[in-house]
Amino acid sequence: MAAPRVDRRLAAVLAADVVGYSRLMGRDEQGTHDRLKAHRKEFLEPLIAEHGGRIVKLMGDGALCEFGSAVDAVRCAVLLQQGMTEREAGVAEQDKLRFRVGINVGDVIHEEGDIYGDGVNVAARLEQLAEPGGVLVARNVHNQVQGKLAFRFEPAGRHRVKNIAEPVEVWRVVSEGAAPRRRLPALRPRRSIVPAAAVLAALVLVLLGGAWWLWPEGPAPAGKASIAVLPFDNLSGDEPTG
């Protein structure tokens, strides 16, 4: 019996969440919930649909979205951040709702309306690296959108992220009114571990080599200078005393 066919397709995946949502809920639970709900209904959902995307699922303060185009996903993300800045302009700084966004292009599995796979996982990890109000994209997204949008992109380094085997090359989207930059944690190179036994063996060889040069075996080869010890002649005329 043939295995059931897995529904796969290439997609641009956008992951977003609210920065410090638990803290904001602790300060004003009902007010924070109501504002986020209004933003979703009045602004986020129409904006995503306008750019050909769909909300795959909502996760408390976050959302997972799928787009058929990387260009549409990045443009939507930037407009989302700019629109949220405007909509939250009258809110006290410590109470503002700020999103962070990560975008990746990858092969994803479709199952019962949800999506799975590394394409989704990388987008979620980039979102966690993004600064409040910022957008980070993977290299494959940058390759597809450069020259097609009126935004600049800055390299943000290569980063190892949870449950992803290879480091991810990250780019930051820079637009007018973008959030202040923060330095991302640098990728730490893997250390080359030399076994202690190998170091010890090398040290022993060095010591043995030095000993051989200091105490050579056998008589000195012909032609090499040597020191001779000769009998002592008494030239003073005095008899030696015992």
Secondary structure, DSSP 8 states (H G I E B T S, - for coil): ------EEEEEEEEEEEETTHHHHHHH-HHHHHHHHHHHIIIIIHHHHHHTTEEEEEEETTEEEEEES-HHHHHHHHHHHHHHHHHHTTTS-GGG---EEEEEEEEEEEEETTEEESHHHHHHHHHHHHS-TT-EEEEHHHHHHHTTTSS-EEEEEEEE--TT-SS-EEEEEEE-TT------------------HHHHHHHHHHHHHHHHHHHS-SSS--TTS-----------S------
